[in-house]
């Protein structure tokens, strides 16, 4: 099973939106994957993220931006994306500063607010037998 969170779509133009996507393996059903995702969200709401886990995530963001700087076509695309979606291409770099300022209690607070029980839409694609 593969689960990922994507704040870029649709969150690039609306910061209150976030997409979770998952691909179930042959061993897991869609409902099992959904249950796993909901347990992880409940954990974010109930427990603080460990500082070392948060530091690893922050480091990954920084590494991603550095790699973008090394590739002109990718950098051009990212700058254009941020200009179109946020009105300022330099927000690509300001995003790093905002992410570096996040604390574990920020994640818990936002998770408790954003992931309310009725604040979600679930869609599943099932294989036809």
C-alpha positions as CSV (number, residue, x, y, z in Angstrom):
1,X,0.0,0.0,0.0
2,X,1.3,3.5,-0.9
3,X,-0.2,6.6,0.8
4,X,0.9,10.1,0.1
5,X,-0.3,13.6,1.0
6,X,-0.3,16.4,-1.5
7,X,-0.7,20.0,-0.4
8,X,0.1,21.3,-3.9
9,X,-3.1,20.1,-5.6
10,X,-5.6,21.6,-4.7
11,X,-3.9,23.5,-1.9
12,X,-1.8,25.7,-4.2
13,X,-4.6,28.1,-4.7
14,X,-6.6,27.3,-1.6
15,X,-4.4,26.7,1.4
16,X,-7.3,24.9,3.3
17,X,-7.4,22.0,0.8
18,X,-5.2,18.9,1.0
19,X,-5.3,15.7,-1.0
20,X,-4.5,12.2,0.4
21,X,-4.0,9.6,-2.2
22,X,-3.4,5.9,-1.8
23,X,-2.9,2.8,-4.0
24,X,-3.9,-0.4,-2.4
25,X,-1.9,-3.5,-3.1
26,X,-3.4,-6.8,-4.0
27,X,-3.3,-7.7,-0.3
28,X,-5.3,-4.6,0.9
29,X,-8.8,-3.4,0.2
30,X,-9.7,0.2,-0.3
31,X,-11.5,0.2,3.0
32,X,-8.4,-1.1,4.8
33,X,-6.4,1.7,3.2
34,X,-9.0,4.2,4.3
35,X,-8.9,2.8,7.8
36,X,-5.1,3.1,7.9
37,X,-5.3,6.7,6.7
38,X,-7.9,7.6,9.3
39,X,-5.8,6.0,12.1
40,X,-2.8,8.1,11.0
41,X,-4.9,11.3,11.0
42,X,-6.3,10.4,14.5
43,X,-2.7,9.9,15.7
44,X,-1.8,13.4,14.3
45,X,-4.7,14.9,16.2
46,X,-4.0,13.0,19.5
47,X,-0.2,12.9,19.7
48,X,2.5,15.4,18.9
49,X,4.8,14.6,16.0
50,X,8.2,13.7,17.3
51,X,10.8,16.5,16.8
52,X,13.2,14.2,14.9
53,X,10.4,13.1,12.5
54,X,9.5,16.8,11.9
55,X,13.2,17.6,11.3
56,X,13.5,14.9,8.7
57,X,10.5,16.2,6.9
58,X,11.9,19.8,7.0
59,X,15.2,18.5,5.7
60,X,13.4,16.7,2.8
61,X,11.7,19.9,1.8
62,X,15.0,21.8,1.8
63,X,16.7,19.1,-0.2
64,X,13.9,19.2,-2.8
65,X,14.2,22.9,-3.2
66,X,18.0,22.7,-3.6
67,X,17.6,20.0,-6.3
68,X,15.1,22.3,-8.0
69,X,17.7,25.1,-8.1
70,X,20.1,22.8,-9.8
71,X,17.8,22.1,-12.8
72,X,16.9,25.1,-14.8
73,X,13.8,23.7,-16.5
74,X,12.5,22.4,-13.2
75,X,13.2,25.7,-11.5
76,X,11.5,27.7,-14.3
77,X,8.5,25.5,-14.0
78,X,8.3,25.8,-10.2
79,X,8.7,29.6,-10.4
80,X,6.0,29.8,-13.0
81,X,3.8,27.6,-10.9
82,X,4.2,29.8,-7.8
83,X,3.7,33.0,-9.8
84,X,0.5,31.7,-11.3
85,X,-0.9,30.1,-8.1
86,X,0.3,32.6,-5.4
87,X,1.0,35.8,-7.3
88,X,4.7,35.8,-6.4
89,X,7.3,33.4,-7.8
90,X,9.5,34.1,-4.7
91,X,6.9,32.2,-2.6
92,X,8.8,29.1,-3.7
93,X,11.6,30.2,-1.4
94,X,9.4,31.7,1.3
95,X,7.6,28.4,1.6
96,X,10.9,26.9,3.0
97,X,11.0,29.6,5.7
98,X,7.4,28.9,6.7
99,X,8.0,25.2,6.8
100,X,11.1,25.6,8.9
101,X,9.0,27.6,11.5
102,X,6.5,24.7,12.0
103,X,6.5,23.2,15.5
104,X,5.0,19.9,16.6
105,X,2.2,21.6,18.5
106,X,1.3,23.5,15.3
107,X,0.8,20.2,13.5
108,X,-1.4,18.9,16.3
109,X,-3.5,22.1,16.4
110,X,-4.0,22.3,12.7
111,X,-4.8,18.6,12.4
112,X,-7.4,18.8,15.1
113,X,-9.1,21.7,13.2
114,X,-8.7,20.6,9.6
115,X,-9.4,16.9,10.0
116,X,-12.8,17.2,11.6
117,X,-15.0,14.1,10.9
118,X,-17.3,15.8,8.4
119,X,-14.6,17.8,6.6
120,X,-13.7,15.2,4.0
121,X,-14.7,13.7,0.7
122,X,-13.7,10.1,0.0
123,X,-13.6,8.6,-3.4
124,X,-12.6,5.0,-4.3
125,X,-12.0,3.2,-7.6
126,X,-12.9,-0.4,-7.4
127,X,-11.8,-3.1,-9.8
128,X,-14.7,-4.7,-11.6
129,X,-14.8,-8.5,-11.1
